[in-house]
């Protein structure tokens, strides 16, 4: 089988407690990058370091507790919201879960009375916030977010964007946020990079990076004429 290179010679440092936006068109390798960061996929070449340690040398379960991933489409189990939030903690047989679900549903800006509701009764926006709450129960250092608002209406999108900024300010999370929406990257990102065809085109402070692009490829992407 022919090997296909999805990402090429990317070197980037993501700073602690920042919101780092990965911006680019569909098919540019953004989601693959996130999957590599918590080893849902493994590198064929190169290295990724977390706190100075090569993630290839880390226990993969321990890594995924430190580097949590929120998917584009929220995936919840049938059952109550509380069961969904506490799922991974119960799998690990964590003791004393009293009040934990309340803590995390409050952290993502939802009301406690939702805990007894079936997950199937929630809106897509609520489901996405519950999936974020579940990811936060492992108390990660890094939260990876793969276009978490792509399936949401404008109001729910605004709520998720506000939540991202709240999580950064309240608990000091490092957040890596993937989007193809340039304006969203400006609203949420502090720094970021433009990724096209698996290559890092530019990196820098946001919004400057997206308002003053130096590379013609970035300029074409922003104008919507990238071929």
C-alpha positions as CSV (number, residue, x, y, z in Angstrom):
1,X,0.0,0.0,0.0
2,X,1.3,3.4,-1.0
3,X,2.2,5.7,2.0
4,X,0.6,9.1,2.0
5,X,2.3,12.0,3.9
6,X,-0.5,14.0,5.6
7,X,1.7,16.4,7.6
8,X,5.1,17.7,6.5
9,X,8.0,19.1,8.5
10,X,5.8,21.0,11.1
11,X,7.7,22.6,13.9
12,X,5.7,24.6,16.5
13,X,5.8,25.3,20.2
14,X,2.5,25.8,22.0
15,X,2.8,27.8,25.1
16,X,1.2,26.9,28.5
17,X,-2.2,28.4,29.2
18,X,-2.7,29.9,25.7
19,X,-5.4,29.3,23.1
20,X,-3.6,28.2,20.0
21,X,-5.7,28.2,16.8
22,X,-4.9,25.9,13.9
23,X,-6.5,27.4,10.9
24,X,-6.8,26.1,7.4
25,X,-9.1,24.7,4.7
26,X,-10.7,21.3,4.9
27,X,-8.3,18.5,4.2
28,X,-5.3,20.4,5.3
29,X,-4.4,17.9,8.1
30,X,-5.8,19.9,11.1
31,X,-7.7,17.0,12.6
32,X,-4.8,14.6,12.0
33,X,-2.5,17.0,13.9
34,X,-4.8,16.8,17.0
35,X,-5.0,13.0,16.8
36,X,-1.2,12.9,16.8
37,X,-1.1,15.1,19.9
38,X,-2.8,12.6,22.1
39,X,-1.8,9.5,20.2
40,X,-5.0,8.5,18.6
41,X,-2.6,8.2,15.7
42,X,1.1,7.7,16.1
43,X,3.8,9.6,14.2
44,X,5.7,7.8,11.4
45,X,8.5,10.3,11.8
46,X,9.5,13.2,14.1
47,X,8.7,13.8,17.8
48,X,6.1,15.5,20.0
49,X,7.0,16.7,23.5
50,X,4.8,17.5,26.5
51,X,6.5,19.1,29.5
52,X,9.9,18.0,28.0
53,X,8.9,14.4,27.6
54,X,8.5,12.6,24.3
55,X,4.9,11.5,24.2
56,X,5.9,8.3,22.5
57,X,7.6,7.3,25.8
58,X,4.5,8.0,27.9
59,X,1.8,5.6,28.8
60,X,-1.0,6.3,26.3
61,X,-3.8,6.3,28.9
62,X,-1.9,8.7,31.1
63,X,-1.2,10.9,28.1
64,X,-4.9,11.1,27.2
65,X,-5.7,12.2,30.7
66,X,-3.3,15.1,30.3
67,X,-4.2,15.8,26.7
68,X,-8.0,15.5,26.3
69,X,-9.7,15.6,22.9
70,X,-13.2,17.0,22.1
71,X,-14.5,15.9,18.7
72,X,-16.3,17.8,16.0
73,X,-19.6,16.0,16.6
74,X,-20.4,15.3,20.3
75,X,-20.6,11.7,21.2
76,X,-22.7,10.9,24.3
77,X,-23.9,7.6,25.6
78,X,-27.5,6.7,26.1
79,X,-28.4,7.5,29.7
80,X,-28.4,10.5,32.0
81,X,-26.2,13.5,31.6
82,X,-24.6,12.7,35.0
83,X,-23.7,9.2,33.8
84,X,-22.0,10.7,30.7
85,X,-20.0,13.3,32.7
86,X,-18.8,10.7,35.2
87,X,-18.2,7.9,32.7
88,X,-14.4,7.8,32.6
89,X,-14.1,8.3,36.4
90,X,-16.3,5.3,37.0
91,X,-14.3,3.2,34.5
92,X,-11.2,4.1,36.6
93,X,-13.2,3.3,39.8
94,X,-12.4,6.7,41.2
95,X,-13.6,7.0,44.8
96,X,-15.9,9.7,46.2
97,X,-17.7,11.1,43.1
98,X,-20.2,13.1,45.2
99,X,-20.6,16.6,43.7
100,X,-18.2,16.0,40.8
101,X,-20.9,16.0,38.1
102,X,-22.3,19.2,39.6
103,X,-18.9,20.8,39.5
104,X,-18.3,20.1,35.9
105,X,-21.7,20.9,34.6
106,X,-21.4,24.3,36.3
107,X,-18.0,24.8,34.8
108,X,-19.4,24.5,31.3
109,X,-22.2,26.8,32.0
110,X,-25.2,24.4,32.2
111,X,-27.8,24.0,35.0
112,X,-27.7,21.2,37.5
113,X,-31.2,20.1,36.7
114,X,-29.9,18.7,33.4
115,X,-28.0,16.0,35.3
116,X,-31.0,13.8,35.5
117,X,-32.0,14.3,31.9
118,X,-31.4,11.7,29.2
119,X,-28.6,12.8,26.9
120,X,-30.9,12.2,23.9
121,X,-33.1,15.1,25.1
122,X,-30.3,17.7,24.8
123,X,-29.7,20.1,22.0
124,X,-26.5,19.7,19.9
125,X,-25.0,22.7,21.7
126,X,-25.8,21.2,25.1
127,X,-24.3,17.9,24.1
128,X,-21.1,19.6,23.0
129,X,-20.8,21.3,26.4
130,X,-21.4,18.0,28.1
131,X,-18.7,16.3,26.1
132,X,-16.4,19.1,27.1
133,X,-17.4,18.6,30.8
134,X,-16.6,14.9,30.5
135,X,-13.2,15.7,29.0
136,X,-12.4,18.0,31.9
137,X,-13.0,15.4,34.5
138,X,-9.5,14.0,33.9
139,X,-8.2,17.5,34.8
140,X,-6.1,17.8,31.6
141,X,-3.2,20.2,31.0
142,X,-4.2,20.5,27.4
143,X,-7.6,20.5,25.7
144,X,-7.7,19.7,22.0
145,X,-10.9,20.9,20.2
146,X,-11.6,19.7,16.7
147,X,-13.9,22.3,15.1
148,X,-16.3,22.0,18.1
149,X,-18.8,24.5,16.7
150,X,-19.1,23.2,13.1
151,X,-22.5,21.6,13.8
152,X,-23.9,24.4,15.9
153,X,-26.1,27.4,15.3
154,X,-24.8,30.9,15.8
155,X,-26.0,31.1,19.4
156,X,-24.6,27.8,20.4
157,X,-21.3,28.7,18.6
158,X,-21.1,31.9,20.6
159,X,-21.6,29.9,23.8
160,X,-18.8,27.5,23.0
161,X,-16.5,30.3,22.1
162,X,-17.2,32.1,25.4
163,X,-16.7,28.8,27.2
164,X,-13.3,28.4,25.7
165,X,-12.2,31.8,26.9
166,X,-13.7,31.1,30.3
167,X,-11.8,27.8,30.7
168,X,-8.6,29.4,29.7
169,X,-9.0,32.2,32.3
170,X,-10.6,30.2,35.1
171,X,-8.5,27.1,35.2
172,X,-5.5,28.0,33.1
173,X,-6.0,25.4,30.4
174,X,-3.8,25.2,27.3
175,X,-6.3,24.9,24.4
176,X,-5.5,23.9,20.9
177,X,-8.4,24.9,18.7
178,X,-8.9,23.7,15.1
179,X,-11.1,25.8,12.8
180,X,-11.5,26.8,9.1
181,X,-13.4,29.9,10.2
182,X,-11.0,32.9,10.1
183,X,-13.3,35.2,12.1
184,X,-13.7,32.6,14.8
185,X,-9.9,32.2,15.1
186,X,-9.7,35.9,15.6
187,X,-12.4,35.8,18.3
188,X,-10.8,32.9,20.2
189,X,-7.2,32.5,19.4
190,X,-4.2,34.2,21.0
191,X,-1.6,32.7,18.7
192,X,-1.9,30.2,15.9
193,X,-0.7,28.9,12.6
194,X,-2.1,28.5,9.1
195,X,-2.0,24.9,7.8
196,X,-2.5,24.1,4.1
197,X,-1.9,20.8,2.4
198,X,-0.2,19.4,5.5
199,X,2.3,22.2,5.7
200,X,2.7,25.1,8.2
201,X,2.4,28.2,6.1
202,X,2.7,30.9,8.8
203,X,2.6,31.2,12.6
204,X,2.2,34.1,14.8
205,X,0.0,36.3,17.1
206,X,-3.7,36.5,16.3
207,X,-5.3,38.6,15.0
208,X,-2.1,40.1,13.3
209,X,-1.3,36.7,11.6
210,X,-4.7,36.7,9.9
211,X,-5.0,40.4,9.2
212,X,-1.5,40.9,7.8
213,X,-0.5,37.6,6.1
214,X,3.0,37.5,4.6
215,X,2.6,34.4,2.5
216,X,0.6,34.4,-0.7
217,X,-1.0,31.0,0.2
218,X,-2.4,32.5,3.4
219,X,-3.6,35.5,1.5
220,X,-5.5,33.3,-0.9
221,X,-7.0,31.3,1.9
222,X,-8.2,34.4,3.6
223,X,-9.7,35.7,0.4
224,X,-11.4,32.4,-0.3
225,X,-9.6,31.9,-3.6
226,X,-7.2,29.2,-2.6
227,X,-7.1,26.4,-5.2
